[in-house]
Amino acid sequence: MNKKVIIPAFVLGLIATGTIAWKTGVAKAYFGGSSNNQDEMAEELAAKLNVSAEQVSTAMEQIQTEHQTERKAEVSTKLDQAVTDGVINAEQKQKILDKMAENQANAGQKKGQRGQKKAEMDQWFKDNGIDSDKIHSYIGFGPERDKNAE
């Protein structure tokens, strides 16, 4: 095979592996999960692959965006089922999607405040008339997930 094909394929494979490790918590646990550490990891990976750190960071951001888009579509489909099943109504579905987008946008601002975030979400569910125990089985967040994660 041609080096022009093999090297980019290898680089993309390493980036995908790194992103999967990051998303599953392996790299986050090792590197601490901060954006500075993510930048350091991108720089180290770039040096090993002999490409620019910007290329690695851009690829990682693209993969993360793709995963977020896929997750949002998956959650929306599951919430459609929750609406059909009468667990929530269409307005509550939209509120959940909006809250997820808000949480994603603010993800880096409240690191290390797990208990507080859980309490805020519990209150948010109550304020919006959503049974968090029932919605958990559709989209995988709520009190049960938090109990299992600890």
JOLINBEL-V598285 format. One line per field, one symbol per residue. ss: DSSP state (H for helix, E for strand, - for the rest). phi: phi as a letter, one per 40 degrees, with the letter a starting at -180 (. if undefined). psi: psi as a letter, one per 30 degrees, with the letter a starting at -180 (. if undefined). Layout:
ss->???
phi->???
psi->???
//
This chain:
ss->--HHHHHHHHHHHHHHHHHHHHHH-HHHHHH---HHHHHHHHHHHHHHH---HHHHHHHHHHHHHHHHHHHHHHHHHHHHHHHH-----HHHHHHHHHHHHHHHH--------HHHHHHHHHHHHHH----HHHHHHHH---HHHHHHH-
phi->.cccccccccccccccccccccccgccccccggccccccccccccccccgbccccccccccccccccccccccccdcccdcccdcgcbbcccdccccccccccccbdccbcgbdcccccccdccddcbgbcccccdccbgbhdccccccc
psi->lkffeeeeeeeeeeeeeeeeeeeffeeeeeffgleeeeeeeeeeeeeefhlkeeeeeeeeeeeeeeeeeeeeeeeeeeeeeeeefgelleeeeeeeeeeeeeeefgeffhkgheeeeeeeeeeeeefghkjfeefefefglaeeeeeff.
//
